[in-house]
Amino acid sequence: MSEVTKLKILFFLKFCAEAMFLPFLAIYYKNLGFNNTQIGVFLAIPPIVGISLSPIYSVICRNIKVTKIIYTVITILNAISMFIFFQVTDYYAIIALIIIINIFQANNFGVLEAFSSVCANHNKTDYSKVRVYGSIAYVFGLSLSGLIAKFSSFYVASIVAIGLTVASAIIAIFLKVTNEQNHEKRDVKALIHNKKYWIFTVFFMVFFGTLNVGDDFTSTYLETTKNMSVDTIGYIFAVYVIVECTVIIFLARFKKKFKFSHLYTIATSAAVLRYLIFALGAPAPVIMAAGMLKGITWGIHAYLWGQFIVHITGKHNGTLAIIVEIFIVNVFQASLKVLLGNVIDKTSYYVFYLIVACIEVLALIFFIIIYRNDDYRSMPNKKRKKKVEKTLEETEQNNEAVTNEELTPQTVKK
């Protein structure tokens, strides 16, 4: 079995497991009798824990081999802590277990993205071709969880998800990395002085952090305001992810046709439009149809984010750059979840989504101003190849000139 195939299986198992319980956690908390302020606290704990642990992960994940080992260990420990989590219902016990779970979970996806994107690059495979299997698995997991919850219980669905999580860790154990991957060294100073990276991180913090906050409350929004059942919500989410898969496949096929700036402009605009429709309280069919905009947003993000980070920071700094960026996003969304969870209780979901839409508009304006002239990935392959060859040729000529100058005997004046 090739390493790329192992990566695809790993992504399928991991994302299928996450899809079976993560989108429904807000509903799970609500069914236990907690209000939106308390749910906001629950949802804010993961990024808060992530803030504390991101510096640690950034230090210990020093190369791809170590990063893979870290992923395997924290995934198994995460599965064990999740099993205990679903045995308790006390408010403070849940808080304690959420903290324990997210010691292993908060940076789990960042670690996975970090080593898998570089690993795919080393195996000469477009990362999107691996990542799309995660999106496909999300469709399967959402539908499966909804069915199990309808005919059995959410608890049974969570047990199945825990089993799939352990299976993904086992696959990771057998994933091989090359010597070249093991010996790559990061350049922290280069990352610190990388202006392109930090400018993108500011945009990404607002865009992605707000996106997570808005999406975390979508399940309770649909259940509360539209009286939808858990299995119906699962099917709706599955449709969103089908759109996401379609977007990823489309972009992988026609990647040379689109500019980076155009893609993220579309992604952010789709998020703004979706949240505005939520805020206006449109009829259920309109909300369900507009919700497919989520697939566009997440599809573009899933396709572009990891490889763009590696592009602007280099493979040697990719892992560190992704972990640092997740740390910054967690700082932002932790405070936003607590604040806006309280807004729902004191006002309504409609005010909540209006605020979320306005924040995304600010992110969109910032992005358009900064990246309106960006041309990353817009150049057709042939033109890009010619440009690279021309650059290499000029570099070789310059090197030869310097070498000749060094070898030419110098006249010494007496």
N, C-alpha and C positions, 0 to 999 in steps of 0.2 A: 504494500500500500504506500503510495507516494505521500510526501509530507503535506502537499497541498490538499490531498483528499482527507488526511487526518484533520487539517485545519477546518475544512468544510464541515466535517462531522462534529468537531468540537463546537463550532459556532451554532450548528443546528441544535445540539443537545442543550447548550447553555441558554440560548435564547428561547427555546421551547419551554424550558423550566421557568425562566423569568416571566414569560407570557402567561403562565398558568396561575400566578398569584399576584405579581407586582401591580398590574393595572386595576386589580380589584381590592387592593389593600384599604383604600378609603371606604369602600362599601363594607368591608369586613369590620373595620373599626366602628362604623356607623351602626351596624347590626349588633355590635356588642353594647351599644347604648351611649357612645361618646358623642359629644357635640363637635361642631366644626372647629372651634378654638382648640379643643383637645386634639382633634385630628391634625390640625395644623402643627401642633407641637410634635406629634408622632412623626409627621412627614418632614419636619425640620431637623430631626435628630440625625438622619443619615448624612446630610451635608456638613453638619456641625462636627460629627465624628471624622468625616473626611478631611475637614480643615485641620484637625489635630494630627491626623496620620499621614497626610500627603507628604510632608517633609521627610518623614521616616521612610516611606515607600520610595521617594525620589533618591534617597541615599542608598538603600539596600538593593534597589533594582539597577545595579550598575552596568549590567550587560544583558544580552538576550537570554543567555543560559540561566542566569540567576533569576531573571524576571519570570521565566517559564516555571521554575521551581516554586517561586513565591506564589504564582497564580494557582498552582496545583494544591499547595498547602492551605492557602486561605479559602479556596473553594470547598475543600473537604470540611474544614472547621466551620465554614458558613452553613453547610448543609446540616451539621450536627446542632448548631445553635438555632437554626430555623425549626427543627423538629421540636425542640424544647419550647420555642416561642408559641407554637400553636397549641400548647397544652395549658396555657394560662389565660386568664381574663381580667385580672386585677390591674388597675391603671398604672400603679408604680412598678409592678412586676413586668408589665409590657414595656414600659420605658427602659427598665434595666436590660431587658432582653434585646430591645431594638439597638441599644448601645453596643451590646456584645456582638450582635449579628453584624453591625456595620463596622466593627473593628476589622472584619474580614470582607464585608460586602461593599463598603463605601468607595473603595478604590479598585474593586474587582474588575469592573469594565474598563477602567483606565489602564490597568495592567494588561488585560487581555488585548485591548486595542494596540498598546505599545509594542508587545512582542509579536503579535500576529501580523501587524502592518509591515514591520521590518522583515519578518520571516517570509512573508509573501513576496516582498521586494527581492529578497535574496534568491528565492526560487523562481524569479522572473515571471511572476504572476501578478496581474492587476488585483490590488487589494479588494476592489469592489466585487470581483468574481467570487471571493471568499465571503465577504460580508453579506452578500445577497442571501446566502444560505441561512444566516441568522434571521433575516426578514421573513423568509419562507417559513422558518420554524415558528416565528411569532404568530403567523396565521394559523398554523396547526395547533399551537399551544392555547391560543385564545379560544378557539372552537372547542377543543378537547376539555378545557377547564369549564366552559359554560355548560357543556353536556354533563360532565361529572357533577357539577354543582346542582344541576336541575334534577338529576335522577338519584344522586347520593347526597354529597355535601361538599362544601368548600374545603373542609378538613381533608377529605380523601384526595381532592385535587392537589392540595399542598403536599401530601405525602408522595404522590406521583412526581411532582415537581422536584422534591428533594432527591428522589432517586435519579432523575435525569441530571441533576446538578453533580452528584457523585460520579455519574458516568462521564460527564465532560471532563472532570478532573483526571479520571483514569486515562482518557484519550490523550490529555496533555502530557501525562507521564511518558507515553510512547512517542511523543513528537520530538524528532531529532533536530538539532541545530548544528550548523557547520562551524568549523574552527574560525572561519572569517567572522562569523557572528559572535563567537565567544570573546574575541580579542579587540572588538571595537571599543574605543575609549571616548567618553563624552568630553566636550569642551565647554565647561560651565561659563567661562568668561565670554566665549563667543555667543552663547545663548543670552547672557545678561545684556550684551551690547547689540543684540539683534532687534533693531527698531521695527522691522516688518512683523516679527513675532509678537511683540508687545502691543502694537497697534491692533493687530487682529484679535489678540486676547481681550482687549477692552470691548470690542464689538461682540465677541463670542460670549463674554461674561453676561452681558445684558440680554442678547438674543437667546442663548441656550438656557441660561438660568431662568428667565421668564417663561420660556417654552415649557420647561419642566414643571414649574409652579402651576401654570394653566392646565397642563395635561394631567397632573396628579389629582385634580378635583373634577375631571371630566366625568368619571364614572358616577360620583355622587350627584353631580349636576343632572345627568340624564335620568338617574333613578328618582331624584327628588322632584325635579320640575316637569319631567315627561313621563313619570311613572313606568319606566322600563325595567324589566326583570334582568337578573344577572346574565342569563344565557343570551338574551337579546342584545345586551350591551357587548357581550363577548363576540357575537356575530358581527356587530357594527365595527368593533375594533379590528376584527379580522379583515373586513373590507378595506379599512384604512391601510392595513399592512400590505394587502394585495397591490394597492396603488403604489405603496412605497417600493415593493419589489419591482413593479413595472418601471418605475422611475429609475431605479438603480441599473436595471438591465438596459434600458434605453440610453442612459448616459454612458455606460460602459461601451456600448456599440457606437455611439456618435460623439464621443468625448471631445474630439478635435474641433467640433462645430461650435462649442460654447465657451464663453469667457467665464472665469471664476467669478468676476463681479456680477455678471448677469445671473448666474446660478443662485448665489446667495441673496441677491435682490429678489428673485422669484420666491425663494424659500421664506424669507422674512415677510414679504408681502402676503403670501398665502396664510401665514400665521396671523397677521393683522386682520385679514378679511374673515378668517374663521372665528376669531375671538369677538369681533364686532357682531357677527351673526348670532353668536351665543348671547352677547350682551343685549341684543334687541329682542331676545325671547321669541325667535321665529318658531313656526310650527315644527313638530317633530320630523316630518319628512325633509323639510328644508335643512334642518340642523344635521340630519343624518347624511344628506347629500353634500352639504358644505364641509362636513367633517372629513370628507375625502381629501380636502386640502391638507390635512395632517399628513397624509401619505406623501404628498409633494414635498412638504417641508422636511420630513424625516428622511425621505429618499435621497434628496439632495445632500442633506447633512451626512448621512451614512456613507454616501459615495465619496464625498469631497473632503471631509474634515481630516481624517487620518493621513491621507496622502498629501494634503496641502501642508500640514504641519511638518511632515518629513521633508517636503520640498523646500520650505523656507528655513528649516533648521539643520537639515542633513540627517542621514540615517543614524549617525553616532549620537546625536542629541535628541532624536525622536522620542524615545521613552521618557526622558526627563521633561521635555517640552510638554508632552501630553499630560503627565502627572501634575506639573505645575499649573497648567491651564485648568485642569479639573479642580485643583485646590482653590483657585481664584473664583471659579464658577460656584463652588460650594459655599464660599463666604457670602456671595451675593444672594443665592437662592435660599439659604438657611433663614436669613432675616426676613426675606420676602414671604416665605411660607408662613411664618408665625404671624406676621403683620396682616397678610391678606386672608388667612384663616379666620382671624378675628373680624375682619371686614365682612365676611359672609354672614357670621352670626349677628352682627349689628345692623347690617343692611340687607343684601341679597346676593345671589349668584350673579345677577345681571350687573350690579355695580362692580363686583369682583372682576368679571370679564372685561368690563369697560376699562378698568385700570390696567389690566394686563395688556389689552390692545394698545393703549396709549404708550406704555413702556416699550412695546415692540415697535411702535412708530418712531420713537426716539432712536432705537437701534438702527432702524432702516435709514433714517436721515443721516446718521453718523456714517453708516457704511457707504451710502451713495457719495457723500462728500469725499471720503478718503479713497475709495476704490473705483471711482468713475472711469479712470483711465487705465485700470489694471488689465493686463492681457495674458495672465497665466492660463495655460492650457488652451489658448485660443488659436495658436498657430498650428496649421495642418502638419502632419507628421513629416512629410517630405521637406517642407520649408524649415521645420525645426531641425531636421537632420542636417540640412545644408548649412544652417546658421551655426550649429555646433561644430561641424567640420571646418567651417571658415574660421571660427574662433580658435580651434585647436591648431590649425595651420598657422595663424598669426602668432600664437604662443610659441610654436616650435621655431618660427623664424626669429622671434625676439630672443629666444634662448640661444640659438645658434650665433646671433650677432654678439650677445654678451660673452659667449664662450670664445669666439674668435678674438674679441677684444682682450680677453684675459690672457690668451695664448700669444698674442702679438708682443714681441720683445719691446720693452720700453727704452727709449733713449735717455740715458742718464746725463744730465748736465753737470759738468765739473766746474 
